[in-house]
Amino acid sequence: MFSIECLELISFSGKTFRYSFSSGINYIHGPNSSGKTEFYNFIDYMLGADKKNLSEAPWFKESLQTAKMQISFNGHVLILYRDLLDNVFRLVIDGTACKVSDLEEYRRYLNSLFLESADEPASLSEYVGQDLTYRTFTLFSFLSEVTVGRINSFFSKLLETKYRVKQRPLFDYLFSIDANQIVLLQRKIADLNKQARELEARRAFNNHYLEAVNQELAKLGIVERFDGSNAAVISELVESAAISTKLDSSSSLNANDVVEADQLRDDIKAQKQMIHELNGTKVQDAKRHRLLDRLSSLIAEDDSRADLLDQTCSLLNEIEVSIPRKDLDLQTALLERKENRLTHLEAKLTAANVVFNPLDFNEKSKAVLVVNEYLSQYSALCKPDNYDDVKKEISRLKRELFKLKHSDDDTSINSISDTVTDLYHSASPASSFVVSDFKQLDFHIKFQKEGVGLQPTFTEGEDNVDVFTGSRARHTLMQVCGYFAFMHYLLPKRNIPLVPLLAFDHVSSPFDEESRGAIGAIISKFYSLVDKDDVQLFLFETEDPDALGVVPDKYISLVSDVQTGFNPFYTAD
C-alpha cells in the first residue's frame, strides 16, 4: 500500500496551507499559469530531487519557506520536511525523529523504506556495478508536459543525462533472463581476480629469484637459463664453474648472506623508485576522475552539453589506456618481502659479528655464491602456482557472463508489449483513431528495449509492418499506456526500490474534444489490473475531469476564493 496523504506548505510568516490526497486518482485542476507544473515538480522535490536554488524561483521566493509531506507505505508513516531557503532536512518515521544532515542521508532513509520488503536489496547495484536507488526508479513515475507525445525514449527523465547514463544497465537488469546467476558469476570473477592478483604477486616474487639467478649465470658464462624447474641441472653447472674459480668453501656460508644482502639493497632502492612513480600516476588518475565527476555534476541538468561529457570521458579513457601501469599493490607486496628478507639477513650477520666485503671476491666467485644462495631460497620460498589455470577460468566465466548479459527475457518484454496493446485497445469506445488502428490485421504495440521505444505494427500479407506515422494524440496515448504497463510490470517485483507513484503533467494537451475520453478509459482499465491502494496517480490538467472521462478519487482546484495557484502565499508583482 502506498499513498502520499498530504502536503503542507509553510510561509515565512508561519502560515500553513494543506493539500490532502487520496489513494487512486488525484486530479489537480487549474488554468494555465496556476502552478500545475510547479506542483508536479514539487512532489518529486519532496521525494528527494535535487532542485538547486528552488527558493529563488519566482513561484517561491520570499513566500514559501518550508514544506512537509506525509507518506503511508506498507504500514509505515513517513513525514518529510524540506526547508527551501536553508536546505535543511528532517524525517519522522513511525513517530520517531531521524537525524538528517544532508540530501544524501535524506535519500538513504527513503531508499531503506522503499527497499523494506526486498529479497536481495544489494543485488541490483551489484549487478549494474553502480549505485541505483529509488531515485533511479522515479524514471518510471513522472511524465512531463514537455515530453508528451514521445514514443522513443518515452520516459520523460531520459532527457536528463544522470538518468540516461543509468538506463542501459538498469534495463539490462530488469530484462535479464537470470539476474541472480549474473550476480553470482560477477562474484566468482571478483574472487578469482583477487586470487589471480595474489598469485601474480607470488609469481613476481618468484621471478625476482629467476632473474637474479640468470643474471649471475651470465657472469659465469653459463648459457642454460633457470626456469624454476631445472634447479638440479643449474646446480651441476654452477658446481663446475665453482671449481674453476677456486672459491674458498670455508668462507662461502657468510659470503652467501653478505652478497645476497648487498644485492637486495640495490633491488629495494630500485623498487622504491618504481613505487614512487606509480603513486604519482595514481594521484594523476584521481585528479582526472575528480575532474570528470565535477564536470558531470555541472552539466547533469543541461542535456545540451551531454556531448561534451561523452567526449571528455573518451579523452580521459584514452589518456589512461596510453599510460603504462604496473599493479601498485603487487609492487608494494614485493618490496615488503624483499625488505623482510634483508632485515632477516642483516640480523643474522650482526649476530655472527661478520665483517665482510663482497669486493674481496672476483665477479665469478661472487656469482657462484649468489646463484647458490638464490637457488636455495627459491627452493625454500617459491612454490608452483595455478595462475594460468585461474586466468583461463576467469576468461571462461567472462564469456558466460557476456552471453547471459546479452540475452534478454523475451517473455517479460512481450508481456509489457501485450499490456500496452490491451490498455490502448481499451480506449476504443472513446477514440476513433484507436478503432482505426485495430482495424489493421494483428495490430500490436511492441515495447523495444533498445531505445526504450513503443512501435505500433500490423500484419500485411506474410510480413509485419511497422507504423512510423501518427498524430501526437495517438503517440501520447501509447506513451501513457507505456507508463502504466511498466508500473504494472514492476509493481510485483520485491527486489527493487520502486516508488509506486505516477504523476502526469497535462497529457491531454494534444487531444481534441472527441478523443480526450480515451485517457479516462485507459486509466479505468489500468485500475482494473492493479489496486488503487497500491499505485497512486496524480493528474495535473487544465480540462475538467469529465472531459477526460476521469472519475477522481480526489479533486483539487488550484484557483479558488483562498488561492490563485499552487503556492497560496505567492502574489504576482
N, C-alpha and C positions, 0 to 999 in steps of 0.2 A: 504494500500500500504506500502511495506517495501523494503528498498534497502540499503545495505552498498555501498555507492557511491565511496569511495576512502580510501586508507590507505597511509599515508605519513610516511616515516622513516627518522629521522634526526640524523646525526652523531655527534660526539663530536666536529668536526671541523666546524659544521654548514651546511654541505652539506645535500641536501634533495633528496630523491628518492620517486616517487609517483606511486602507483598502482591504476588504475581506474577499476571499476567493472560495471557490468550491471545487470538489473533485469533479472530473469530467471537463465540460466546456465552459471556459470563462471568456465572455465576449466583451471586449473593451472597445467602445464606440465613441467616435468623435470626428469632427470635421478636420480638414487639412490644417496644419499648424496648431493642433491641440496637444501635441506631445506624444502621439501614439508610438512613433519610432523611438523616442527617448524612453518611454515606458518599457518597450520591448528590450532595448539595450540595458535598461536598469536592472531587469531581472537577472540578466547574465552578469552584470556588475556585482550584484549581491551574492551570486554563486561563485565569485572569485575571479571574474575577468579583470585584467589589468588595464583600467582606463585611466591613463595619465592625465593629470590636470583637469579632472572632471569638475572640480569645484570652480574652475574658471570658465566653464561652458556657460553661454548666455542663459540657458534654462535654469541654472542652479546658483550662479554667482551671487553671493551675499543674500541668498534666500534659504537654501536648503543646507543644513549643517550635517545632520545625521540621519541614517536610515536603519530600520530594524525589520527583519523578515523572519517569520516563523514557519518552520517546515515540519511536517509529520511524515515519518518514513519507517515502515516496518516496526511500529510500536514505539519508536523513539520520537521525542520532541526536541527540535534543534532551533535555537534562536540566534540569528546572526546580526551583528552590529558592524556598520562601517561609517566612519567619520570622514566626510568628503574633504574637509579642509586640512586636517592634520594627519590623514591617512592612518587612523587608529582603528584597531580591530578588537572585537570581543565575541565570545561564543559562550552559550549556555546549552549544555546537553543534558536533557532529562533533569533539569533543575540545578545542575552542578556547573558552576562557572569555570571556564578553562582559560588559563593564561595564554594569550596570543601576542607574540611580539611583532610579527610582520605578516605579509601576504602569504609567504611560503608556508608558514605554520598554520595559518587560517585554512589554506588549501589541504594541508596534511590531515587536519581534523575532518574536513569534509570528505576527503578521499577514504579515510578509515570508515566513515559512516556508510558510504555507498558501496564499500567492499565488505561490509559486515558478514554477508551470507556467502561470500566467495569460497569455492572449494580450494583453489590454489591461487591466492592473490598475487604471488610472486611470478607465476608462470608467464603472464602477459609481458611484463617488462623484460624478463629473461629471454623470452622468445625473440622479441624485436631488437634487443640489445640497447634499448634506451628507455628512459622513464616515461611511461604512459599512465596518466591518471584520469580521474573523472573529467578533468578539464579537456582532455583529448576527446572524450566521448560526447562533449557538448556539440561536437561536429554534427551529430545526428539530431540535434534538438532545435536549432534556430534557422528559420527560413526568412531572410531579409527581403525587403521590397526591391532592393537594387539588383537582386539576382533572380527575381520572379521570371519564370519562363525558360530557365536553363534546363536542358536535358542531358548535357555533357558537363562533367564535374558539377553535378546538380546540387550538391550541398553548399550552402552559402559560404561557410567558413573556409572552404578550399580556396577562396580568393586570398586568404591570409597565408603568408609564407610559413609561419610557425605551424599551421595545420597541414599545409600541403606537403611539407617535407616528412611528416609522420604518416601521411595517408597510405603510401605503398606498404610499409611493414605492418601497419595496422590491418589493412585489408588482407594481406598475406596470412596473418594470424586468424582473422575471422573466417577465412575460407580455406584453411589448411585441412588436408584430409586426415592428418593425425598430428595435432599440435603438441600433444604430450610426448609423442615419440621424437619430435623435433627438439623439444626442450631436453629430453634425455640424451639425445645424440650430442647436443651442444655441451652438455655437462661432461660427457665422456671425452669429447675432443679437448675441452678445457683441462681435464685431469691429465690426459695424455700429453698435452702441450707442456704442462708443468713437469711431468716425468721426463719429457724429451729435453727440457732445459737443464734439468738436473744431470741427465746423462751426458748432455753436451758439455756441461761444466766438468764432469768427471773425465770425459774424453779429452778436453783441453788440458786437464791436469796430466793425463797420460801422455799427451802429445808433447808436453814440456820435457818429459824424460826421453821420448823418442828423438826429438830434435837435438837434445843435449848429447845423447849417445852418438847420433850420426855426425854431429859436428866434431866430436873427438875422434871418431873413426876416420874421418877425412884427414885429420892431422897425422894419424898413424899410417896413412896410405892404404887403408882397407876399403875396397870398393863395395863390399857387401853392405846392404842397408838393414838397419834394425827396424822391424815392423811390429814388435811385441810378441811375435810367436816363434822367433828363431833365436832366442837367447842363448841356447846351448852352442849353436854354430858361431855366434858372435863371440862367446866366451873363449872358444878354442882359438879363434883368430887373434883375439887380444892377448891370449897367453903366449902365442908365438911371437907377437910383437913385443911383449914384455921381456922375453929372453934376449932379444936383440938390443933392448935399451939398457940391460944390466941394472935393473932397478933394485935397490936395497930393500928387500922384503921386510926387514925389521922396522923400517920407517913408514911402511905403507898404511898401517892402520890409522895413525893420526893424520897422515898426509891426506888420506881419502876425505876425512872430515873437513880439514882445513881448505882443501881445494874446492870441495862442494860448497862450503860456506862462502868462499870468495866468489864462486860462480853465481850463487843465489843473490848476493848483494847487487851484482850487476843486473840480474834479471828483475829484482824488485824495483830498482831505480827506473828501468825501462817501463815496467808495469805501472808504476805510479804516474809516469808521464802520460801513458795511454789513457788511464782513468781520468786524469785531469782534462784531457782533450774531450773525452766522452761526456764529462759533466758539463763542459762548455757547450757542446752540441745539445745536450738536454735542456739547458737554460734557454737556448735559442728556440728550440721546439716549443717550450712553454710560452715564450713570448709570442710566437706565431699563433698558437691556439688561443691565447688571450685576445689577440687582435681579431681573430675570426669570431670569437664569442661576442666581443664588443660590437663588431660590425653587424652581426646577426641581430643583436638586440636593438641597434639603432634603426635598422631598416625592416624589422619584423612587421611593423604596421604599414609599411609602404610597399605595396606589391609592385609598383613601377620600377623598383630598384632590385627586384629579385634576380635579374640577370647579372647585376654587379656582384651579388653574393655568390652566385654559381661560378662566375669567372674567378673570383678571389679564392674560392675553395679549390678550384682546379689548379690555380697557380701555386698555392701552398702545398698541395699534394705533389706537384712536380718538383718543388724545391726539396721536399722531404725524401722523395724517391732518389733524387740526384745526389744526396749526401750519403757517402758510405758509412755504415754503422756497424758496431760490434755490440754484443749484449753487455751492457754495463754491469748487470748483476753477475753475469758469468765471470767477467774480468775481475770484479771485486772479490768473488769467491776464490778465484785462482790466486790472487795476491795474498789473501788471508792464509791460504795453505802454504804458500812459499814463506811467508813471514813466520808462521808457526814452526816450519821445518828449520829455518835459520835460527830461531830462538832456541830450539832443541839442540842444534849443533854447537851454538856458542856456549850454552850451559855445560854441555859435555866437555868441550875443550877447556873451559875455565876450571871445571872440577879436576881435570887431568893436569892442570898447570902447564899446558902446552904452549911453547913459544916456537912458532914455525913460520917460515917464509916460503910460500909456494914458488918463489923465484929461485929457490935453491935447486929446483929440478929443471931439466930441459923440457921443451914443449912435448916431446914424445913421452917422457916419463910422467909428466902431468896428465897427459891424455889417457895413459893406461890407468892411472889412479882414478880419474874422474869416471871413465867409462865403466870400470868395475863397480864403483860405488853406485852409479846410476842404474846399472843392471840389477844390483841388489835391491835398491829402492823400488824399482819398477816391479820386481817380483813380489815384494812385500806389500806395496801400496796400491798398485794398479790392477784392477780386476776387469775381466771381459764384461762387455755390456751388450744390451739388445737394442741399442739406439736405432739401428737401421730398421729393425722389426717394428719399433714403436712409430717411426716416421711412416712406414708403409701402412700401418693400421690407421694412423691419422688421415692419410690420403684416402683410404677406403671409406672411412666414416664421412669424410667431407663430400665424397661423391654421392654417398647415400643421402646425406643431408641436402645437397643441392637438388637431387631428384625429388625429394619429399617437398622441399620449399617451392618447387616449381610445378607441383601437381595440385590443382585446385579441386575442392569439393564441389563437383558439378551439381550434386543433389541440392546443396544449400543455395547455390546460385540460381538454380532453376526454381526453387521454392519461392525465392524473392520475386523472380520474374512472374510466376503464377499469381502471387499475391498482388503485385502491381496491376496485372491484367484484370484480375477479378474486381479489384477496387475501382478501376477505371470503368469496367463494364457496368458497375452498379449505378453509374451516373446516366445510363441510357435513358431513363424516363424523363430526365431533366435537360438533356443536351442532344440536339440534332447531330452535331459533329461526332459525338460518341456513337450514336446509332449508325451513322455513315461509315465510321471506321470498322465496326463489327459486321458490316455487310461484305467486307473483304473476306476471302476464304482463309480460315485459320488465323485471323488477326490476333497478334500477340505482341506484348511489350517485353522485350528482353532486357534484363539487367546485365550490363557489361562491366566486369571488374576492372579491366584496363580502361582508364579514362573515366571511371565512375559515371557511366552513361546509361541512358534509357533509350533503347532502339525499337521503335514500332516496326513490325514486319508482318507480311502476309504471304500466302502461297499463290503462285501463279504457274499453272501447269505443274511441272515437277520441281520447280525452283522456289526457294524462299527469297522474297524480295523485301529489301529494307526501304522504309519510307523516310525520305530526307526533307520533306516539306511539311508544313503545318502552321496553323495560326499560333500566336503567342498564348492565347487562351488554351488551346489544345495542349501545348507543351507545359503550361503551368499546371494543368490538371494532372498530367503524367508526373510532373515533379512532386506535387503534393502526394500523389499515390506512392511515389518512391520513398518519401519521408515516413509515411505511415507503414509501408511494407518493411522498412528497416527496423522501425521501432517494434513491430510485431515479431520480427526475426530475433532481435537482440534481447527482448524482454525476458525470455525463459533462461537465458544464459546467466549462470550464477557466479562465473569467474571473471566478470568484467565490471568495472566501476561505472555503471550506466546511471545517468540521471533520467528517470522516466518522465520526461517533460517535452512537450512540443510547443513552440512559440512561432506563429506565422504573422508576418507584418504585411498587411494589405495585399493578400494573394488574390483578391477579387478584382484588382485593378485592370487586368486585360479582358475581363468578361463583359459581354453585353447583357442586357436585361433578360434575354431569353435563356442564356446559359449559366447565369450565376447560381441557380439552384443546384447545379452539378456539385458544387463544393459541399453543400449540406448533405447531399446523397452519399458522397464518399465518406464524410465524417460519420454519418449514421452507420454505414457498412463497417467502418473501422471499429466502432464501439460494439459491433456485434461479434467482433473477433477478440477483443480484449475488454477487460472490466474497467469502468470509469475510475474505480479506486486505484487502479494500477498505473494509468497514464493520464496525466493532466494536460489539457490543451488550452492555450491562450491564443485568441484571435484578435488582432488589432485591425479594426475596419472603419471605413467611412460610411458604408452602407448599413441599413438596418438589418438585423439578423434574419427577418422574414424574407428579405430579398435574396438571401443566400440559401434559404431553406434550412437554416440552422435553428435548433431549439436549445438555447443556452441553459446551462445549469446555474450560471451567474451572469447577470448583465450589469455592466458598469458604463455609465456615461461620463466622459471627461469634461463635458461642459454642462454646468447646472447653475443654480442660484448661488452656490457657495464656491464654485471654482470655474476657471476658464481654461483649464488644461491639466495635464498630468501633475505638475508641481503647483499646488494651490497657493503657494507662497510667492510665486513669481508674478511680477507685474511688468508689463511692457513699458518701455520708456516713452 
